[in-house]
Structure formats: structure tokens, C-alpha cells
């Protein structure tokens, strides 16, 4: 769990946290998107990425027999994403299309309007984690790389392991996968005023 999500999206670039998370498993380490998908299938594991308001996540479900290989793959996704241009273009186009489709869905429009009224659009809770049609045009691949570089750090992360492992086994597994992850200073977190109506 990375303790930063869309609340750190720069103004005008809303949705970059979500896009960054989506790009992590589209190429990492020595594998492209298809290579990652093949390895996930071969290991019979679940690997997914997502971002919310206050956190970004990489989730892994694996059997004990394949856990070492699965954790190594997860470490590639977290520590060594390649951010391929082709996949960025594809995901950005899908993002733009989904935002246009949202304009025809009443409940989605109501959710956006309610959040903006409750929190104001100056506060991240008053905006969607998916951004807007304008921000989808503005976000670049460099923005996603910069978000990852700034926030995906071990001093801004928590590794949660649940399963049939002892603490010592979990600790050794974490050290093998993430022991070389380097800390770095984090950018200042934005501070937002509370809506007087809320």
C-alpha cells in the first residue's frame, strides 16, 4: 500500500494517480504487458493495481508454492515499471472514452455533483479519482513517471502479508523482494481547506 493517491494529483492533472497505478502492470522489469500476463497465468496468481483518494495499491494473491516467484514479479511491478509509451497511449484513450461514456450515466454525474457540492472542487474529495475530460487531455507519460518517482518509496509504503507464513518467513520474503528499495524525501502533502457547508 502506497500512502498516497489522488489527493496528490496536481491541479489540472487529476487522474494521474489512477493512471500511474494502471500503468504499473503494463510492463515491468524485463517483461512487457503480454510477458507479465503470461507469467501471471503461468504462476496462477492474481496481481492487480489501483488507486484511491488516499492510497495506491498493488495486490497479490498467490499459493505458497509459487510465493517467491510471485513476490519477485510484484517487486518488478512496484520497483521497476517500464511505462511503455504504447500502453500509456492505449490506457489514456480508454480513459478518455470512459469519461465520455460517463456523461450519459445519471448516477455517475450525480456522484460527481454531490462530491463537488459537499467538499468543493478545490478539495480532492470533491473531484473524481478518474479526473476529467480536460485532465485526461493534459496528463502525459512524464506526469505518471514523476508521480511514481515521487511517491512510490518504501518510506511511504506498507507491505501487508496475510497467509500461512511465520513472521520470520514473511520478513525474509519481504527482504528478498523489496530489500533494495531506496528511501527518498517525499514531496510536501497538499493541505486543503474544509468546505464551510460540510
Phi and psi restraints in degrees (value plus and minus 20) as a CYANA .aco file:
   2 UNK   PHI    -111.7   -71.7
   2 UNK   PSI     107.7   147.7
   3 UNK   PHI    -102.8   -62.8
   3 UNK   PSI      17.4    57.4
   4 UNK   PHI    -166.1  -126.1
   4 UNK   PSI     115.9   155.9
   5 UNK   PHI    -156.5  -116.5
   5 UNK   PSI    -160.5  -120.5
   6 UNK   PHI     -90.5   -50.5
   6 UNK   PSI     -31.3     8.7
   7 UNK   PHI     -83.9   -43.9
   7 UNK   PSI     -37.7     2.3
   8 UNK   PHI    -119.0   -79.0
   8 UNK   PSI     -15.0    25.0
   9 UNK   PHI     -80.5   -40.5
   9 UNK   PSI     109.4   149.4
  10 UNK   PHI     -84.3   -44.3
  10 UNK   PSI     128.9   168.9
  11 UNK   PHI     -79.2   -39.2
  11 UNK   PSI     113.8   153.8
  12 UNK   PHI      67.1   107.1
  12 UNK   PSI     -30.1     9.9
  13 UNK   PHI    -142.5  -102.5
  13 UNK   PSI      10.9    50.9
  14 UNK   PHI     -78.9   -38.9
  14 UNK   PSI     117.4   157.4
  15 UNK   PHI      82.8   122.8
  15 UNK   PSI     -26.8    13.2
  16 UNK   PHI     -87.7   -47.7
  16 UNK   PSI     -53.9   -13.9
  17 UNK   PHI     -83.1   -43.1
  17 UNK   PSI     -63.2   -23.2
  18 UNK   PHI     -85.6   -45.6
  18 UNK   PSI     -64.7   -24.7
  19 UNK   PHI     -84.1   -44.1
  19 UNK   PSI     -59.7   -19.7
  20 UNK   PHI     -79.7   -39.7
  20 UNK   PSI     -67.9   -27.9
  21 UNK   PHI     -80.5   -40.5
  21 UNK   PSI     -62.1   -22.1
  22 UNK   PHI     -83.5   -43.5
  22 UNK   PSI     -50.1   -10.1
  23 UNK   PHI    -100.3   -60.3
  23 UNK   PSI     -38.5     1.5
  24 UNK   PHI     -78.4   -38.4
  24 UNK   PSI     -61.1   -21.1
  25 UNK   PHI    -118.1   -78.1
  25 UNK   PSI       3.6    43.6
  26 UNK   PHI    -122.6   -82.6
  26 UNK   PSI      -9.0    31.0
  27 UNK   PHI     135.4   175.4
  27 UNK   PSI     101.8   141.8
  28 UNK   PHI    -177.5  -137.5
  28 UNK   PSI     125.1   165.1
  29 UNK   PHI      41.3    81.3
  29 UNK   PSI    -147.9  -107.9
  30 UNK   PHI    -116.5   -76.5
  30 UNK   PSI     -14.6    25.4
  31 UNK   PHI    -129.8   -89.8
  31 UNK   PSI     122.0   162.0
  32 UNK   PHI    -106.3   -66.3
  32 UNK   PSI    -193.8  -153.8
  33 UNK   PHI     -78.9   -38.9
  33 UNK   PSI     -63.3   -23.3
  34 UNK   PHI     -88.3   -48.3
  34 UNK   PSI     -58.4   -18.4
  35 UNK   PHI     -83.1   -43.1
  35 UNK   PSI     -60.5   -20.5
  36 UNK   PHI     -83.4   -43.4
  36 UNK   PSI     -65.3   -25.3
  37 UNK   PHI     -81.9   -41.9
  37 UNK   PSI     -60.6   -20.6
  38 UNK   PHI     -82.5   -42.5
  38 UNK   PSI     -64.1   -24.1
  39 UNK   PHI     -87.8   -47.8
  39 UNK   PSI     -58.2   -18.2
  40 UNK   PHI     -81.4   -41.4
  40 UNK   PSI     -63.4   -23.4
  41 UNK   PHI     -86.4   -46.4
  41 UNK   PSI     -61.4   -21.4
  42 UNK   PHI     -82.4   -42.4
  42 UNK   PSI     -61.8   -21.8
  43 UNK   PHI    -101.0   -61.0
  43 UNK   PSI     -30.0    10.0
  44 UNK   PHI      35.8    75.8
  44 UNK   PSI      31.0    71.0
  45 UNK   PHI    -138.6   -98.6
  45 UNK   PSI     147.0   187.0
  46 UNK   PHI    -129.9   -89.9
  46 UNK   PSI     109.5   149.5
  47 UNK   PHI    -158.1  -118.1
  47 UNK   PSI     102.4   142.4
  48 UNK   PHI    -163.5  -123.5
  48 UNK   PSI     137.8   177.8
  49 UNK   PHI    -148.8  -108.8
  49 UNK   PSI     131.0   171.0
  50 UNK   PHI    -183.0  -143.0
  50 UNK   PSI     148.0   188.0
  51 UNK   PHI    -162.4  -122.4
  51 UNK   PSI     123.2   163.2
  52 UNK   PHI    -141.5  -101.5
  52 UNK   PSI    -181.1  -141.1
  53 UNK   PHI     -86.7   -46.7
  53 UNK   PSI     -64.2   -24.2
  54 UNK   PHI    -134.5   -94.5
  54 UNK   PSI     -20.9    19.1
  55 UNK   PHI    -173.7  -133.7
  55 UNK   PSI     138.7   178.7
  56 UNK   PHI    -142.0  -102.0
  56 UNK   PSI     130.4   170.4
  57 UNK   PHI    -157.2  -117.2
  57 UNK   PSI     127.3   167.3
  58 UNK   PHI    -144.4  -104.4
  58 UNK   PSI      97.1   137.1
  59 UNK   PHI    -128.9   -88.9
  59 UNK   PSI     122.6   162.6
  60 UNK   PHI    -155.0  -115.0
  60 UNK   PSI     112.4   152.4
  61 UNK   PHI    -143.4  -103.4
  61 UNK   PSI     102.8   142.8
  62 UNK   PHI    -168.5  -128.5
  62 UNK   PSI     132.4   172.4
  63 UNK   PHI     -97.0   -57.0
  63 UNK   PSI     135.0   175.0
  64 UNK   PHI     -78.1   -38.1
  64 UNK   PSI     -55.4   -15.4
  65 UNK   PHI     -82.8   -42.8
  65 UNK   PSI     -48.4    -8.4
  66 UNK   PHI    -132.6   -92.6
  66 UNK   PSI      -6.1    33.9
  67 UNK   PHI     -85.0   -45.0
  67 UNK   PSI     -60.9   -20.9
  68 UNK   PHI     -80.1   -40.1
  68 UNK   PSI     -67.8   -27.8
  69 UNK   PHI     -86.3   -46.3
  69 UNK   PSI     -58.3   -18.3
  70 UNK   PHI     -85.9   -45.9
  70 UNK   PSI     -62.2   -22.2
  71 UNK   PHI     -86.5   -46.5
  71 UNK   PSI     -55.5   -15.5
  72 UNK   PHI     -83.7   -43.7
  72 UNK   PSI     -59.0   -19.0
  73 UNK   PHI     -87.5   -47.5
  73 UNK   PSI     -62.2   -22.2
  74 UNK   PHI     -81.2   -41.2
  74 UNK   PSI     -60.8   -20.8
  75 UNK   PHI     -82.7   -42.7
  75 UNK   PSI     -58.7   -18.7
  76 UNK   PHI     -79.0   -39.0
  76 UNK   PSI     -64.2   -24.2
  77 UNK   PHI     -83.8   -43.8
  77 UNK   PSI     -61.1   -21.1
  78 UNK   PHI     -98.7   -58.7
  78 UNK   PSI     -63.8   -23.8
  79 UNK   PHI    -116.9   -76.9
  79 UNK   PSI     -45.6    -5.6
  80 UNK   PHI    -153.0  -113.0
  80 UNK   PSI      26.7    66.7
  81 UNK   PHI     -87.9   -47.9
  81 UNK   PSI     125.9   165.9
  82 UNK   PHI    -120.2   -80.2
  82 UNK   PSI     -31.1     8.9
  83 UNK   PHI      27.2    67.2
  83 UNK   PSI      39.9    79.9
  84 UNK   PHI     -85.7   -45.7
  84 UNK   PSI     116.4   156.4
  85 UNK   PHI     -77.1   -37.1
  85 UNK   PSI     -63.0   -23.0
  86 UNK   PHI     -80.6   -40.6
  86 UNK   PSI     -63.8   -23.8
  87 UNK   PHI     -92.1   -52.1
  87 UNK   PSI     -55.2   -15.2
  88 UNK   PHI     -79.7   -39.7
  88 UNK   PSI     -66.6   -26.6
  89 UNK   PHI     -81.4   -41.4
  89 UNK   PSI     -63.1   -23.1
  90 UNK   PHI     -83.6   -43.6
  90 UNK   PSI     -67.7   -27.7
  91 UNK   PHI     -86.6   -46.6
  91 UNK   PSI     -58.6   -18.6
  92 UNK   PHI     -84.5   -44.5
  92 UNK   PSI     -60.1   -20.1
  93 UNK   PHI     -84.6   -44.6
  93 UNK   PSI     -61.0   -21.0
  94 UNK   PHI     -83.7   -43.7
  94 UNK   PSI     -59.6   -19.6
  95 UNK   PHI     -81.6   -41.6
  95 UNK   PSI     -69.0   -29.0
  96 UNK   PHI     -80.6   -40.6
  96 UNK   PSI     -62.7   -22.7
  97 UNK   PHI     -83.6   -43.6
  97 UNK   PSI     -63.5   -23.5
  98 UNK   PHI     -85.5   -45.5
  98 UNK   PSI     -54.2   -14.2
  99 UNK   PHI     -88.4   -48.4
  99 UNK   PSI     -56.6   -16.6
 100 UNK   PHI     -87.3   -47.3
 100 UNK   PSI     -61.2   -21.2
 101 UNK   PHI     -84.4   -44.4
 101 UNK   PSI     -52.3   -12.3
 102 UNK   PHI     -81.2   -41.2
 102 UNK   PSI     -47.5    -7.5
 103 UNK   PHI     -83.1   -43.1
 103 UNK   PSI     -38.1     1.9
 104 UNK   PHI    -119.5   -79.5
 104 UNK   PSI     -14.4    25.6
 105 UNK   PHI    -132.5   -92.5
 105 UNK   PSI      88.7   128.7
 106 UNK   PHI     -75.4   -35.4
 106 UNK   PSI     -69.3   -29.3
 107 UNK   PHI     -79.0   -39.0
 107 UNK   PSI     -57.7   -17.7
 108 UNK   PHI     -86.5   -46.5
 108 UNK   PSI     -61.1   -21.1
 109 UNK   PHI     -86.3   -46.3
 109 UNK   PSI     -58.2   -18.2
 110 UNK   PHI     -85.2   -45.2
 110 UNK   PSI     -60.5   -20.5
 111 UNK   PHI     -80.7   -40.7
 111 UNK   PSI     -64.3   -24.3
 112 UNK   PHI     -83.2   -43.2
 112 UNK   PSI     -65.0   -25.0
 113 UNK   PHI     -84.9   -44.9
 113 UNK   PSI     -61.1   -21.1
 114 UNK   PHI     -84.1   -44.1
 114 UNK   PSI     -65.7   -25.7
 115 UNK   PHI     -81.9   -41.9
 115 UNK   PSI     -62.1   -22.1
 116 UNK   PHI     -84.8   -44.8
 116 UNK   PSI     -57.7   -17.7
 117 UNK   PHI     -89.7   -49.7
 117 UNK   PSI     -61.9   -21.9
 118 UNK   PHI     -91.4   -51.4
 118 UNK   PSI     -64.1   -24.1
 119 UNK   PHI    -128.4   -88.4
 119 UNK   PSI     -36.5     3.5
 120 UNK   PHI      55.4    95.4
 120 UNK   PSI     134.7   174.7
 121 UNK   PHI     -95.5   -55.5
 121 UNK   PSI     -25.9    14.1
 122 UNK   PHI     -97.5   -57.5
 122 UNK   PSI     -40.2    -0.2
 123 UNK   PHI    -118.3   -78.3
 123 UNK   PSI     121.5   161.5
 124 UNK   PHI     -79.9   -39.9
 124 UNK   PSI     -50.2   -10.2
 125 UNK   PHI     -89.0   -49.0
 125 UNK   PSI     -37.3     2.7
 126 UNK   PHI    -105.9   -65.9
 126 UNK   PSI     -20.2    19.8
 127 UNK   PHI    -143.2  -103.2
 127 UNK   PSI     140.8   180.8
 128 UNK   PHI    -101.2   -61.2
 128 UNK   PSI     125.6   165.6
 129 UNK   PHI     -85.4   -45.4
 129 UNK   PSI     -34.8     5.2
 130 UNK   PHI    -112.0   -72.0
 130 UNK   PSI     -22.5    17.5
 131 UNK   PHI      56.8    96.8
 131 UNK   PSI    -180.3  -140.3
 132 UNK   PHI    -149.3  -109.3
 132 UNK   PSI     151.5   191.5
 133 UNK   PHI     -81.5   -41.5
 133 UNK   PSI     -53.1   -13.1
 134 UNK   PHI     -89.6   -49.6
 134 UNK   PSI     -64.0   -24.0
 135 UNK   PHI     -90.6   -50.6
 135 UNK   PSI     -50.9   -10.9
 136 UNK   PHI     -84.4   -44.4
 136 UNK   PSI     -48.0    -8.0
 137 UNK   PHI     -97.2   -57.2
 137 UNK   PSI     -51.5   -11.5
 138 UNK   PHI    -106.3   -66.3
 138 UNK   PSI     -50.7   -10.7
 139 UNK   PHI     -88.0   -48.0
 139 UNK   PSI     112.6   152.6
 140 UNK   PHI    -132.8   -92.8
 140 UNK   PSI     148.7   188.7
 141 UNK   PHI     -81.9   -41.9
 141 UNK   PSI     -56.7   -16.7
 142 UNK   PHI     -82.6   -42.6
 142 UNK   PSI     -53.1   -13.1
 143 UNK   PHI     -83.4   -43.4
 143 UNK   PSI     -62.6   -22.6
 144 UNK   PHI     -85.4   -45.4
 144 UNK   PSI     -63.9   -23.9
 145 UNK   PHI     -81.0   -41.0
 145 UNK   PSI     -61.9   -21.9
 146 UNK   PHI     -86.1   -46.1
 146 UNK   PSI     -59.1   -19.1
 147 UNK   PHI     -83.2   -43.2
 147 UNK   PSI     -66.0   -26.0
 148 UNK   PHI     -80.8   -40.8
 148 UNK   PSI     -67.4   -27.4
 149 UNK   PHI     -82.8   -42.8
 149 UNK   PSI     -57.2   -17.2
 150 UNK   PHI     -94.4   -54.4
 150 UNK   PSI     -61.6   -21.6
 151 UNK   PHI    -129.8   -89.8
 151 UNK   PSI     -44.6    -4.6
 152 UNK   PHI    -104.3   -64.3
 152 UNK   PSI      60.3   100.3
 153 UNK   PHI    -152.8  -112.8
 153 UNK   PSI     130.4   170.4
 154 UNK   PHI     -84.5   -44.5
 154 UNK   PSI     -47.2    -7.2
 155 UNK   PHI    -100.3   -60.3
 155 UNK   PSI     -13.6    26.4
 156 UNK   PHI    -150.4  -110.4
 156 UNK   PSI       4.2    44.2
 157 UNK   PHI    -157.3  -117.3
 157 UNK   PSI     135.4   175.4
 158 UNK   PHI    -152.1  -112.1
 158 UNK   PSI     108.2   148.2
 159 UNK   PHI    -118.4   -78.4
 159 UNK   PSI      99.2   139.2
 160 UNK   PHI    -129.8   -89.8
 160 UNK   PSI     101.8   141.8
 161 UNK   PHI    -141.2  -101.2
 161 UNK   PSI     105.3   145.3
 162 UNK   PHI    -147.9  -107.9
 162 UNK   PSI     107.1   147.1
 163 UNK   PHI     139.7   179.7
 163 UNK   PSI    -188.2  -148.2
 164 UNK   PHI    -103.7   -63.7
 164 UNK   PSI      47.1    87.1
 165 UNK   PHI    -157.8  -117.8
 165 UNK   PSI     127.5   167.5
 166 UNK   PHI     -99.4   -59.4
 166 UNK   PSI     145.6   185.6
 167 UNK   PHI     -80.5   -40.5
 167 UNK   PSI     -62.5   -22.5
 168 UNK   PHI     -82.7   -42.7
 168 UNK   PSI     -60.4   -20.4
 169 UNK   PHI     -85.6   -45.6
 169 UNK   PSI     -62.9   -22.9
 170 UNK   PHI     -84.0   -44.0
 170 UNK   PSI     -60.9   -20.9
 171 UNK   PHI     -83.7   -43.7
 171 UNK   PSI     -62.7   -22.7
 172 UNK   PHI     -86.2   -46.2
 172 UNK   PSI     -59.8   -19.8
 173 UNK   PHI     -83.3   -43.3
 173 UNK   PSI     -64.9   -24.9
 174 UNK   PHI     -83.3   -43.3
 174 UNK   PSI     -61.1   -21.1
 175 UNK   PHI     -84.7   -44.7
 175 UNK   PSI     -61.7   -21.7
 176 UNK   PHI     -83.2   -43.2
 176 UNK   PSI     -61.0   -21.0
 177 UNK   PHI    -102.1   -62.1
 177 UNK   PSI     -61.3   -21.3
 178 UNK   PHI    -141.8  -101.8
 178 UNK   PSI     -12.1    27.9
 179 UNK   PHI     -81.8   -41.8
 179 UNK   PSI     -46.2    -6.2
 180 UNK   PHI    -112.0   -72.0
 180 UNK   PSI     -15.9    24.1
 181 UNK   PHI     -89.9   -49.9
 181 UNK   PSI     103.8   143.8
 182 UNK   PHI    -114.0   -74.0
 182 UNK   PSI     114.7   154.7
 183 UNK   PHI     -92.2   -52.2
 183 UNK   PSI     137.9   177.9
 184 UNK   PHI    -175.8  -135.8
 184 UNK   PSI     134.3   174.3
 185 UNK   PHI     -80.2   -40.2
 185 UNK   PSI     121.3   161.3
 186 UNK   PHI    -115.2   -75.2
 186 UNK   PSI     127.4   167.4
 187 UNK   PHI     -82.3   -42.3
 187 UNK   PSI     136.8   176.8
 188 UNK   PHI     -84.5   -44.5
 188 UNK   PSI     120.8   160.8
 189 UNK   PHI    -100.4   -60.4
 189 UNK   PSI     118.7   158.7
 190 UNK   PHI     -86.7   -46.7
 190 UNK   PSI     128.3   168.3
 191 UNK   PHI    -134.5   -94.5
 191 UNK   PSI     113.0   153.0
 192 UNK   PHI    -140.6  -100.6
 192 UNK   PSI     122.5   162.5
 193 UNK   PHI     -95.7   -55.7
 193 UNK   PSI     128.0   168.0
 194 UNK   PHI    -103.5   -63.5
 194 UNK   PSI     121.1   161.1
 195 UNK   PHI     -87.2   -47.2
 195 UNK   PSI     110.1   150.1
 196 UNK   PHI     -85.4   -45.4
 196 UNK   PSI     -41.8    -1.8
 197 UNK   PHI     -96.5   -56.5
 197 UNK   PSI     -46.5    -6.5
